[in-house]
Amino acid sequence: MATTPGMQDDAIRFEIRDGTRRVSCVVANEALEAAAGLPELSAPMLRRRSFDRFRTLIHAAASARLAALPPGFVGPIVLTTRDLRSMPPDRHAPAFGSSGRPPTRPHHGSEAAS
């Protein structure tokens, strides 16, 4: 379906297939940070984890963008936060903006028994 993604300072590059040809794609760091609920300018390792975790969403967004482009389009397709956010939820993929960590429960100390 796609080749191994490559990292750059401001994006992660990857490819999708369109029939027999490969189309270059780029997902911007800001989109990876937003997808995973990361702070801006997060570490490259965290953005790479975000790419791996949201791969299904990212590939769906790239395919949707490609389908909307004229035939024979020569990439790259650049994905932004808006592209990822516009994809419908997939029950087999993490939700946009989720960190993947379970929610923390507030610590109430020792509570008196009722």
Secondary structure, 3 states (H helix, E strand, C coil): CCCCCEECCCEEEEEEEECCEEEEEEEEHHHHHHHHCCCCCCCHHHHHHHHHHCHHHHHHHHHHHHHHCCCCCCCCEEECHHHHHCCCCCCCCCCCCCCCCCCCCCCCCCCCCC
